[in-house]
Amino acid sequence: MDTKGITEDHGAAHGAGDLAQSAAMKLSEIGERTKQLGTKFKEPERQRRIILVIVCVALLLDNMLYMVIVPIIPDYLAELQSEADHASFNARVINAGNSSNHTIFKATKGNFDLQIGVLFASKAILQLLVNPLTGTFIDRVGYDLPLFIGLIIMFFSTCLFAFADNYVSLFAARSLQGLGSAFADTSGIAMIADKYTEEAERSRALGIALAFISFGSLVAPPFGGILYEFCGKRVPFIVLACICFTDGMLCLTVLKPFSRGERENMPVGTPIYKLMIDPYIAVVAGALTTCNIPLAFLEPTIANWMEETMHSSQWEIGLAWLPAFFPHVLGVYITVKLAAKYPHLQWFYGALGMVIIGASSCTVPACKTFSQLMGPLCGICFGIALVDTALLPTLAFLVDVRHVSVYGSVYAIADISYCVAYALGPVVAGQIVHDLGFIQLNLGMGLANVLYAPALLLLKNVCQMKPSNSERGMLLEEGPTGLYDTIKTQERERKRKGLSNVVDENVIDKYSEEESFEYA
């Protein structure tokens, strides 16, 4: 018996040893595969694609969260308002007559509309105020950390939306989203511009990002409406929070935002106030604001107009903007393809887009049916795609040729341009419709786009310049900032005076190698 027991113990020990050895081999294989996967992530091309995916998901989330509240929050607040009105009515019905009751209801209704407008605009307003600071912060610390911070803030904002049960908490969630967007949107777009240095690749990557922005904005209302109808208020926000958490973990794993390597090697960017007074950047920023005004002003006003003039049902109002996604993507695709073949005509694509936006905006009031309205709305989104896809890469190009190639502040300016339109829209558009009318609103927006289009002619000569043949100091009428700049400036002066056609290329090459090593 003892021998048998010893044999069994020995067999068990041997089996445990084999199991431990097998487990060690499996762990070794997993470790090797993880190491290989990490090595693949470090490949420049693969890393750029992963970065593009992370940024596109972040932009998708931000714009879905921006628009998903459109079918949810007004109805939810209406329930809360109805309960408050009912309690107030019961308290006053004994002492008030029918006329005064009607007055009380009208005042409450007006206050409710104002609350909705302020809630919708709070995100863009806070984003507008914070963007100058976040742009400077991004230029100082790099793009990875601000993107991660933005995703964290948007995650908490989404969770707060899910569990908010009063106006104050909803307002806090909306404002918190604006803070997260100021970090995530600006750093994400700037990171794409930094990683994709070739103009054709940059236009293509930014075009993909814009397609995700469009998809998020247009698919969010039906997404939120359906889930809200069948699953309740919390479910749409919980789904978005889970996606945001996943994207944040991917950012933390792949980009390593707390690593100091990128921050130590970054050059000092041009201050945002200098970029703002650059006339070319100012023209682009004005175009981005003007082209988004029709979309920002129509979103809060077109539903009431459709109910009054077309007697549209709720599903028609909810789906009014969804078909516009396809011409928007088509506009992005066409502009990217044209920019690859004719990059010097970026200004023309933007101007053409503004003319299309203006014409489409003017035709909106003439529509009598839901199917007719689809045409102008698709035209507006197609024109916006042309403008955005042409001018966002142009901003990076202007920074390359006129300033230091650090893109946080310049895309903070672009984000400010969008926020100006979307901050004014929910607050100002309704008042304009009330005072002047829906037709005058659309004609004014269309005229503004058509009149602004010729201003993009200012970009005609700039877009023909090459970064390698341009000197930011000379363009800004500033002195050279380093040895390399000094040598190139002196070379141009000698050529201009006819004193010399040759410069010591060895000195330039030597300094170029040192400069490349310094910023590697």
N, C-alpha and C positions, 0 to 999 in steps of 0.2 A: 504493500500500500504506500509505504514511504517513497519507494522508487518511482511508483506511478505518479505520486504527488510532485516529486522533484521534476519528473519528465514534463508534467503538465505546466509547472511553473516556468520551466526552461522554454517550453513552446510558446507560452504566453509572453514571456519576456522577448523571445525572438520575434514574435508577431508584432509586439509593441515597437520593437526596434525597427522592423521593416516599415511599419506605419509612420514612425517618426522620420525615417529616411525618405519615404515617399512624400511626406508633407514638406520636408526640407527641399526636395527637388522641385515640388510644385511652387513653393515660395520663391525659389531661385529663378524658375521660369517666369513667374509673374514679375519679379524684380527686373529681370532682363528685358521683358517686354515693355515694362514701364519706362526703363531707361531708353529703349529704342524709340518709344513714343515721345519721350521728352526730347530726344535728339531730333526727331522729325519736327516737333513743334518749334525747335530752334532754327530750322531751315527758313531763310528769309521769305521765300515765296509762300510757303505753307503758313508761316506766322502772319503774313499780311492778310491771307484769306481768313484765318481765324479771327484776326482783329476786325476785319470787315463784318464778319458774322456777329461778333459781340456788339459792335456799334450799331449795326442794323436792327438787331433785336432790341437794344436800348431805345432807339428812335421809334421803333414800332410800338413798344410799350408806352412810351411817353405820349404818343399821339392817340393811341387807343384809350388811355386813361383820360386824355383831354376831351375826347368825343364820346366816350361810353356813358358819361353822365347825362348826355342830352336827352335820351328817352327816360332816364331813371329819376334824376334829381327833381325836375319840375313836378312830376307826378307824386313823388315821395313827399316833397315839401307841401304840395297841395293837400295831401292827407293830413299832415301836421297842422297846416293852416285851417283846414276845414274843422278839425277838432277844436282849435282855439276860437274860431269864429262861432262855432256852435255854442261853446261855453259862454262866450261874450254875449251872444244873442239871447241866451236864456237868462242872463243876468240883467239885461236891459229891456227885454221885451215888455215888461210890466209898465215901465215908465216912458217908453218911446213910442211914437206913432209910426205909421207905415213909411212916411216920407223920410223921417230921420233915420229909420232903419236902412232905407235904400242908400242914404248918404254914407252911413257907416260902412256898408258893404263896399261901396265904390272906393272909399279911402283905403280900406283893407286890401282890396284888389290891386290898387295902384302901388301900395307899399310892397305887396307880394311880388309884383313885376320888377320893382326896383331891387328887391332882395335877390331875385334870380339873376338879374343883370350884373350886380356887384359880385355875386358868387362866381359866375362864369368868367368875369374879367379879372378876378383876384389873382389867378395863376399868372396871367400875362403881365399884370402890373408889378407883382413881386419879382418876376423874372426880369422885367425891364429895369428895376431898381438894382438888382443884384449883379446883373451881367457885367458891368464895368469892373467890379471887384473880382468876379470869377475869371474874367479874361486875363487880368494881371496875375492872378494866382496860378492859372494854368501855364502862363509864360514862365513863371518862376520855378514851378515844381515838376513840370512835364504833363503829359496827357493821361497817363495810366491812373494815378491816384485820384484826380478829380472825377474821372469816369466812374471809378469804384465808389467814391463818396456819393455821386449822383444816384447810382443804383441803390445804395443803402437808403438814401432819403426817399426815393420813389417807392421802395418797398414798404417803409413805414407809412408813407402817405396812402398807399393802396390799402393797407390794413386798417388805417383810420377811416377811410371811406367805407370799408365793409362793415365796421361796427359803430359808425356814427349814428346817433339817433336824434340829433337836433341841429339847428342851423349853425350854431357856433362851431360845433365839431366838424361839420361839413366845410365850413369856411376855412378852418384850420388845415384840414386835409388838402383842400384845393390850393391854399397858399404854400403849404409844404411841398406840394408837387412842383410849383413854380421854382422853389429853391433847388430841388433836385434836378429839374430840367436845365437850370442855368449852369449847373456843373456838367451833367451828362451830355446834353445836346452839343454844347460848345466844344467840350474836350473831344467828343466822338468825331465830329466833323473835322476838327483840327488834326486829330490823329490820322484820319484818312488822308488829308492833304499832306501830312508829313511823311507818311509811309509810301504814298504813290507820288513820286516826284516827276515822272514823265507826264506831259500834258494830256495825252490820249488816255493813259491809264487812270490818271486822276479824274478826268471827266467821266470815265466809265464807272469808277468806284463811287464817286459822288452821285452819279445817276442812279446806281443801285440803291444807295441810301435814300435818295428822294423817293424812289418807288416804294420803299418800305414805309416812309412817312405818309405817302398818299394812301397806301393800303390800310395803315392803321387808322387814319382819319376817316376813311370812307366806310370801312367794314365795322368800325366800333359801334355806331348807332344800332344797326340791326342785331349785332352780337349782344350788346347790352340789353336791347329791348326784348329779345327772345328769352334770354336767361332770366331777366327780371320778371317776365310774365309767368314763366313756368317754374322757376326755382327760387325766386325771391331776390331781395336787394343785394345780399351779401355774396352770392355765388359768382357773379361776373368779376367782382373785385378780388375774391379769393383766387380765382383762376389766374388773373393778371399778376397777383402777388407771388404765386408759385413760379410763374415764368420769370419774373423779375429776380427772385431768389436764385433760380438756376443760372441766369445770365450773370449775376453777381459772383457766384461760385466759379463759373468759367473764367471770368475776369480775374479773380483772385488766383486761380491756378495757373493760367496761361501767361497773363501779363505781369504778375508779381508786382502789384502797385506799390508795395512798401520797400521795394529795392531802390537803392540810392544811385544805381549806375547811370540811369538816364538823366537824372537831375544834375549829377556832377558834370556831365558832358554837354549840357545844353548851353548854347550861347545866350546872351542877354537880348531879349526881344525888344522891339520898338514900343515905347509907352503907348497906351491906348489913345491918349489925347492927341498924340502926333498922327496916329492913323486916322482919327476922326476929322482932322483938318486937311488931310490929303484930298485934293479935289476929285481924283479918280475914284477913290474908295467912297467918298461922299455921294458921288453919282450912282454908284452901284447900290449903296445902302438905300438911297431914295427910290431907286427902281424896285428893290425888293419890298419896300413898304407899300408903294403905290400899287404894285401888281397884286398884292394880297388883300388890299382893302375891299374889293368886291366880294371875295369869299368870306372875309371876316364880318362884313356888314350884312350880307345876305343870310348867313346862318341863323342869326337871331330874329330875322324879320320875315323870311320867306314863308314860314309855316302859317302865320296869320294871314298873309296875303293869299296863299293858296286856298285857305279855308273860305275867305271872303269872296274871291273872284272865280275859283274853280269848284268850290264846294268839295274839295279833295278829302278823301278818307285818311285815317291815321296811317295806314300802311303806305299810301302814296307819298305822304309827307316824309315818312321814315326812309323810304327808298329813293327819294328825289335825287340824292347826291351819289348813290351807289354806282350807277352806270358811268359816272364821270371818271371812275378809277381807270377804265380802259384807255380813253384818250390821254389821260395823264401819263400812263406808262408808255403809250405810243409817242407822246411828245418827248419824254426822256430818251427813248430809243433813237428817235430821229435826230435829236440834238447831239447825242453822243456820236452817232455815225457821221454827221456833218462836221462836227468839231474835229474828228480824227482826220478828215480829208481837207477841210478848210478851216484850220484853227484861227486864222486871222479875221474870221467873220463872226466871232462870238458876240460882238456888240450888235450885229445885225439880227442874229437869232433872238437876242433879248428884246430888241426894238420891235421885231415882228410879233413876238409873243405879247407885248403890251398892246399893240394895235388889235390883235385878235381878242384880247381880254376886253378892251374898250368896246369893240363892235358887239361882242356877245353880251356884255352888260347892258348895253342900250336896247337890245332886243328882248330882254327878259320881260319887261312889262307888256310887250305885245302878245305874249303867249296866252292862249285861251284854254288850253287843255294840258294835262299832265305830260302827254307824249310830246307836245310841242315844246314844253319847258326843258325837256332833256337836252335838246340841241344847244341852247345858250349855256346851260350849266356845263355841258361837256366842252364847249368852246372856251369857257373861263378856265377850267382845269387844264386843258391842252395848252393854253397860253401861259399859265403859271408854270407848267413843266418846262416850256421853252426858256422862260426867263430864269428860273432857278437853276436849271441845268447848265445854262450858258454863263451865268454870272457868279455862281459859287466858286467854280474853278478859277474864274478871272480874279477873284479876291486873293486867292493864293498866289496867282501869277504876279499881281501887283505887289504883294509883299516880297516876293522873290526878287523883283527887279528894282524896287524902290526902297526896301527896308531890309531888316534881318529876317531870315526864313524861319520865323517862329510864329505859329498861326493861332494861338489862343485868343489874343486880343482882336484880331481881325474877324474871326468867326463869332466872337462875342458881339461885335458891331452888327454882323449879319443877324444874329439872334435878337438883338435890340430892334432891328428893323422889322422883323416879323412881329415882335411883341407890341410895337407901337400900333400896328393894325389891329391885332387881336385884343389889345387892351381897350381900344376905342370902340370896337365893334359892338359888344353887348351893351355898352353904356350910351353911346352916342347915336347908333343907328335907329333905335326905336324912337328917340326924340325927333330925329330928322324926318322919319316917316310921319310922325304925328303932326309936325309943324308944316312940312312942305309936301309930303306925299311920297308913295313908293316909286312912282314914275320919276320924279325929280331926283330921288336918291340914286337910281340906276343911271340916269343920264349924267349926273354929276360924276359918278365913279368912272363911267366909260370915257367921258371927256378928259378927266384927269389922266387916265392911262394913255390916251392918244396924244395928248399934249406933251407928256413926259418922254415919250419914245424918242424924239429927236435929240434929247440930252445925251443919249448913249453914243451919239456920234463922237463925243469927246474921247471915248475909248478906242476909236478907230486906229490911231497911230500907236497907242500903248500896246494893243494886242499884236502888233507886228514886230515888236521888240523881242529880243532874246535875252534871257538872264545873263548869258556869258558875255554879251556885248553891251551890257548896261551897267551903269555905276550908280548905286543908290545915293551916294553922297552928292554926285553931280546933279542928279535929278531933283534932289531936295535942296540943292544949293547949299550943301554943307561940305565941310572939308573932309579929306580922306581920313578914315578911322584906323588904318593900320599900314604896315609896310607894303603889303600886297596892293592895297588900294592906292597908296602913294606912288608906287612904281607904275601902275596902270594909268593913273592920272597924268603923271609926267610924260609917259609915252604918248598919250593923246595930245598933250600940249605941244610936244616936239613935232608930231606929225602935222598938227594944225598950223604951226609956224614954218613948216618945211625944213626944219633943222636936221631931222633925222628920221629915217624910215625903219630903223632897226633898234631894238632894245635888247638888253642882255637877258635873253630868255633863261639862261642858267639860273640867274638870281630869282626870277619869277618861279621857275619850276621848283627850285630849292624851297622857297617860301611856301609854295602850294603844297609840297610834301609835308612840311612842318605843320601847316594849318590843317591838312587832312588828318595827320597823326594826332593833333591836339583834340579834334572834335570827333574822332573815331569812337 
